[in-house]
């Protein structure tokens, strides 16, 4: 088969790395890709949001399957456009991708179908949002309705901070049109896990749970990022809890979307906060997570291409998906200043010193005029390691992180580390 991956980050490198292992693969392209994808595929110079360009190169390269990585092209309707051109595409349609593209839509859907989520209000008027905030003295979370590169949720400590966040989104436009409408919800307390699953619209097969670290600094301090690292599996989640999430969140959402004539095919990824009262959905993502994918795909024993092809053909029930028992940890190395403004173009050193069993996924990396690998984004690299348990995988990943150098490089030193404390007694299924 001839496959095209759309996107340019670490997630797309991980997808390309895994798809390259398939005996069914004849040709692999990534558009626009990065320096890492160039090692396992042919990069094509078309941006992920250039829908006309993606359809054109898919036709020119006689592509059998397009795999869409980022959220933006899904929200714009790239799957609809490809299907209209007779090209199979892995990912939800524009109507189904509204689960991620609009937090207000997602919240309303959950309320209609009894899917657990935080109490909230939705607003397109700053005055109405300010009134709601004034009436709720407890800590709140203010979220942009639209896509904001994973940074659109502002966790606040009091009503003054919540009002400031609403003003920044709705009046100052810090996230552009994505923040013109907002959700204000109660700030819940608990522990987060990512519950990714494959869905062909009828059959749902969950992947192993994973955990992302979104704040930029250790111990979850600082602003949110696209993700500073991830690990799988979270040993603090009992199998019974994972089963409950699968049935009452993931499958329930797929059933809800079908009932509303928005059949969901692709990866459905609810972000879950497990509180003392039970699991709650924080948000939905409509694609593979980043960096969760870098911590999940190394654990996948089965042929990823078989799974993706089964999804687009609504035959997922015919596939047996197997996973490795090993744990996996991935640590993101970021540019100085990220998630704010950051300089790029700095040479990356030490990549030849890594252990042979450590996987390096490129994100913001490109080759300069001299052929050197240099920084080209906020999140630059993800160092990934498997181990018999999380401690072993974590130790191996960090031992190799320390061999890499570029100006301004920073990373969290607690990925998968602070989660080893005992599981709270209340962490049981509802």
C-alpha positions in Angstrom: 0.0 0.0 0.0 1.0 3.6 -0.6 0.5 5.8 2.5 0.6 9.5 3.1 0.9 10.9 6.6 -0.2 14.5 7.1 1.7 16.6 9.6 5.2 17.6 10.8 5.6 16.8 14.5 6.8 14.1 16.8 3.5 12.3 16.5 3.9 12.0 12.7 7.5 10.8 13.1 6.2 8.1 15.4 3.4 7.1 13.0 5.9 6.9 10.1 8.3 4.9 12.2 5.6 2.3 13.1 4.1 2.2 9.6 7.5 1.6 8.1 7.6 -1.8 9.9 4.5 -3.1 8.0 5.2 -5.7 5.4 2.1 -4.4 3.5 3.7 -0.9 3.0 5.0 -0.2 -0.5 5.6 3.6 -0.3 5.5 6.1 2.6 5.2 9.9 2.3 4.9 12.6 5.0 3.7 16.1 4.2 5.3 18.4 5.2 7.3 16.1 7.6 10.5 16.9 9.4 14.1 15.7 9.6 13.1 12.5 11.4 10.4 11.5 9.0 12.9 12.0 6.1 14.8 9.1 7.6 11.9 6.6 7.1 9.7 8.3 4.4 9.7 10.8 1.6 8.8 14.3 2.7 6.5 16.4 0.5 6.4 20.2 0.7 2.7 20.8 1.4 1.4 22.2 4.6 -1.1 20.1 6.6 -3.8 22.8 6.3 -3.5 23.2 2.5 -6.4 20.9 1.7 -6.2 21.4 -2.0 -2.5 20.6 -1.9 -3.0 17.5 0.2 -5.6 16.1 -2.2 -3.4 17.0 -5.2 -0.3 15.2 -3.9 -2.4 12.2 -2.8 -3.6 11.9 -6.4 -0.2 12.5 -7.9 1.4 9.8 -5.7 -1.5 7.3 -6.2 -2.0 7.1 -2.4 -4.2 4.3 -1.0 -4.5 5.7 2.5 -4.0 9.2 4.0 -3.3 9.3 7.8 -4.1 12.7 9.3 -2.0 13.6 12.3 -2.9 17.2 13.5 -6.2 18.6 14.6 -6.4 21.7 12.3 -6.8 19.8 9.0 -9.4 17.5 10.6 -11.4 20.5 11.8 -11.2 22.0 8.3 -12.6 18.9 6.7 -9.6 17.2 5.1 -11.2 13.7 5.5 -14.3 14.9 3.7 -12.3 16.4 0.9 -10.2 13.2 0.4 -13.2 10.9 0.5 -14.9 13.1 -2.1 -11.9 12.6 -4.3 -12.1 8.8 -3.8 -9.1 8.6 -1.4 -9.4 6.6 1.8 -8.5 8.8 4.9 -7.9 7.8 8.5 -9.6 10.3 10.8 -13.0 11.8 11.6 -15.0 13.9 9.2 -15.4 17.6 9.9 -18.8 17.0 11.6 -17.3 14.4 13.9 -14.1 16.4 14.5 -16.3 19.0 16.2 -15.7 17.0 19.3 -12.3 18.6 19.5 -12.8 21.7 17.4 -15.5 23.0 19.7 -15.5 22.5 23.5 -19.0 23.9 23.7 -20.2 21.2 21.3 -18.4 18.5 23.2 -19.8 19.7 26.5 -23.4 19.9 25.2 -23.0 16.4 23.8 -21.8 15.0 27.1 -24.7 16.6 28.9 -27.3 15.2 26.4 -25.9 11.7 26.7 -24.9 11.5 30.3 -21.2 11.3 29.8 -19.4 12.5 33.0 -17.8 15.9 32.8 -17.3 19.0 35.1 -20.1 21.4 35.8 -19.8 24.4 33.4 -21.2 27.3 31.5 -20.7 28.2 27.9 -20.4 31.8 26.7 -20.1 34.0 23.6 -20.5 37.2 25.7 -17.8 38.5 28.0 -20.5 40.1 30.2 -22.3 36.8 30.6 -19.0 35.0 31.4 -18.1 37.6 34.0 -21.4 37.3 35.7 -21.1 33.5 35.9 -17.5 33.8 37.3 -18.7 36.3 39.9 -21.3 33.9 41.0 -18.8 31.0 41.4 -16.2 31.7 44.1 -14.5 28.3 43.8 -11.4 27.8 41.5 -12.4 27.6 37.8 -10.9 26.6 34.5 -11.4 28.9 31.5 -11.2 27.2 28.1 -11.1 28.5 24.6 -13.9 26.9 22.6 -11.7 26.3 19.5 -8.3 24.8 18.8 -5.4 26.5 20.5 -2.4 24.1 20.1 -3.2 22.3 23.3 -2.8 25.5 25.3 -6.4 26.8 25.4 -7.2 25.7 29.0 -6.3 28.3 31.7 -6.4 26.9 35.3 -7.1 29.6 37.8 -7.0 29.9 41.6 -9.8 32.3 42.2 -12.5 34.4 40.5 -10.1 37.3 39.8 -7.8 35.1 37.8 -10.7 33.5 36.0 -12.0 36.9 35.0 -8.6 37.9 33.8 -8.4 34.7 31.7 -11.8 35.3 30.2 -10.8 38.8 29.3 -7.6 37.6 27.7 -9.5 35.1 25.5 -12.6 37.0 24.6 -11.5 40.6 24.6 -7.7 40.5 23.9 -8.0 37.6 21.5 -4.8 35.8 22.8 -5.9 32.7 20.9 -7.7 34.5 18.0 -11.1 33.3 17.0 -10.6 30.1 19.0 -11.2 32.1 22.2 -14.1 34.3 21.1 -16.4 31.7 22.8 -15.4 30.1 26.0 -16.3 27.4 28.5 -15.9 28.1 32.2 -16.0 25.0 34.4 -15.4 23.9 37.9 -11.8 23.1 38.7 -11.8 19.4 39.7 -9.1 17.7 41.7 -7.7 14.3 40.8 -5.2 12.6 38.4 -5.2 12.7 34.7 -5.0 9.8 32.2 -5.3 9.7 28.4 -7.7 7.1 27.1 -7.0 6.7 23.3 -9.0 4.3 21.3 -9.6 3.1 17.7 -13.1 3.4 16.4 -14.7 2.5 13.0 -18.0 4.0 14.0 -19.3 0.8 15.5 -16.4 -1.2 17.0 -14.2 0.5 19.6 -10.9 -0.9 20.7 -9.1 1.0 23.5 -5.3 1.4 23.5 -3.4 1.1 26.8 -3.9 4.1 29.0 -1.1 6.7 29.0 -0.4 10.0 30.9 0.7 13.3 29.5 2.6 16.0 31.4 1.2 19.3 30.0 2.6 22.1 32.2 6.1 23.3 31.2 7.9 22.9 34.5 8.4 20.1 37.1 5.6 19.2 39.5 3.0 20.6 37.0 4.1 24.2 37.5 3.9 26.9 34.8 1.7 27.3 31.7 0.3 24.5 29.6 2.2 23.2 26.6 1.5 20.8 23.9 3.0 18.1 26.2 6.4 17.8 27.8 6.4 14.0 28.1 4.3 10.9 28.5 4.3 7.4 29.9 2.4 4.2 29.6 0.9 2.4 31.4 -0.2 4.3 34.5 0.0 1.6 37.1 -2.2 3.6 39.5 -5.3 3.0 37.3 -6.8 -0.4 38.1 -8.0 -2.6 35.1 -11.6 -2.2 36.4 -11.3 1.5 36.1 -9.9 1.3 32.6 -12.8 -1.0 31.6 -15.3 1.5 33.1 -13.8 4.4 31.1 -13.9 2.3 27.9 -17.6 1.5 28.3 -19.0 4.6 29.9 -16.9 7.3 28.2 -15.3 6.0 25.0 -17.9 3.6 23.8 -20.7 5.9 25.1 -19.3 8.8 23.1 -19.1 6.8 19.9 -22.7 5.7 20.4 -23.7 9.3 21.1 -22.0 10.5 17.9 -23.8 7.8 15.9 -27.1 8.8 17.4 -26.5 12.4 16.3 -25.7 11.3 12.8 -22.0 12.1 13.2 -20.4 8.6 12.9 -17.0 8.6 14.5 -14.1 6.9 12.7 -10.4 7.3 13.6 -8.7 7.8 17.0 -11.0 9.1 19.8 -9.0 10.4 22.7 -10.8 11.5 25.8 -8.6 13.2 28.4 -9.8 11.9 31.7 -9.5 13.3 35.2 -10.1 10.6 37.9 -11.6 12.4 40.9 -12.8 11.1 44.3 -16.3 11.0 42.8 -15.1 9.1 39.7 -13.8 9.8 36.1 -14.7 13.0 34.3 -13.9 14.0 30.7 -11.7 17.1 30.6 -11.7 17.3 26.8 -11.8 15.2 23.6 -9.1 15.0 21.0 -9.9 13.6 17.6 -6.5 12.2 16.7 -3.5 10.5 18.1 -2.1 12.4 21.1 1.3 14.1 21.0 3.4 13.1 22.9 1.2 10.1 24.0 1.7 8.5 20.6 5.4 8.4 21.2 4.8 6.4 24.4 2.1 4.2 23.0 3.3 3.0 19.5 6.5 1.4 20.8 4.2 -0.9 22.9 2.1 -1.9 19.8 3.0 -5.5 18.6 0.4 -5.6 15.8 0.7 -4.1 12.4 -0.5 -0.5 12.6 -1.4 -0.4 8.9 -3.7 -3.3 9.3 -5.5 -1.4 12.1 -5.9 1.9 10.2 -7.1 0.1 7.1 -9.7 -1.8 9.1 -11.0 1.4 10.6 -11.5 3.2 7.3 -13.3 0.1 5.9 -15.4 -0.4 9.1 -13.9 -3.8 9.7 -12.2 -3.2 13.0 -14.0 -6.1 14.6 -11.9 -8.4 12.4 -8.6 -7.2 13.9 -6.8 -8.6 17.0 -4.6 -5.9 18.5 -1.7 -7.0 20.7 0.4 -4.9 23.0 3.8 -5.4 24.6 4.0 -5.8 28.4 6.9 -3.4 28.7 6.4 0.2 30.0 7.3 3.2 27.9 8.5 6.7 28.8 9.1 9.6 26.4 10.7 12.9 27.4 10.3 16.0 25.3 13.3 18.4 24.8 12.1 21.9 24.2 13.6 25.2 22.9 14.4 27.9 25.3 11.4 30.1 25.9 8.8 27.5 24.9 5.8 27.6 25.3 6.3 31.3 24.7 8.5 32.9 22.1 11.7 31.0 21.3 14.6 31.2 18.9 15.5 28.4 16.5 18.3 27.3 14.3 20.6 26.0 17.0 22.7 22.9 16.1 21.7 19.7 17.9 24.6 17.6 19.3 24.9 14.2 20.9 22.5 12.3 18.7 25.1 9.8 17.7 25.7 8.9 21.4 22.3 7.4 22.1 21.8 3.8 23.1 20.7 1.6 20.2 17.5 0.5 21.9 16.3 4.1 22.6 14.0 5.7 20.0 14.4 9.3 19.1 11.4 11.0 17.6 11.9 14.4 15.8 9.4 17.2 16.1 10.9 20.7 15.6 14.0 19.6 13.7 15.3 20.4 10.2 18.5 20.1 8.3 20.3 23.4 7.6 22.2 24.3 4.5 25.3 22.4 5.8 23.3 19.3 6.5 23.4 19.7 10.2 20.3 19.0 12.3 19.1 22.2 14.0 16.1 23.3 16.1 13.1 24.4 14.2 10.2 24.5 16.7 9.1 24.7 20.3 9.1 21.0 21.0 12.3 19.7 19.4 12.8 16.0 20.2 11.2 13.2 22.2 13.5 10.6 23.7 11.6 7.3 24.1 12.6 4.1 26.0 11.0 0.8 26.8 11.6 -1.0 30.0 10.4 -3.9 32.1 8.6 -1.4 34.3 8.2 2.4 34.4 11.3 2.9 36.6 13.5 1.1 34.1 12.1 2.9 31.1 12.4 6.2 32.8 16.0 5.7 33.9 16.9 4.6 30.3 15.2 7.6 28.8 16.8 10.2 31.1 20.2 8.6 30.7 20.0 9.4 27.0 18.4 12.8 27.4 21.6 13.9 29.2 23.7 13.1 26.1 21.8 15.6 23.9 22.6 19.3 23.7 21.4 22.4 22.0 21.3 26.0 23.1 18.4 26.8 25.4 17.4 23.2 25.7 15.0 22.5 28.6 12.9 19.5 29.7 10.9 18.3 32.7 12.9 16.0 35.0 9.9 14.4 36.6 8.2 12.6 33.7 6.7 9.4 35.1 8.5 10.1 38.3 6.0 11.9 40.6 3.3 9.3 39.8 5.0 6.5 41.7 3.4 7.5 45.0 0.7 5.1 46.4 -2.7 5.1 44.7 -5.3 7.0 46.8 -7.8 4.8 48.6 -10.7 6.5 46.9 -9.3 5.7 43.4 -11.9 3.0 42.7 -14.5 2.5 40.0 -17.7 4.4 40.7 
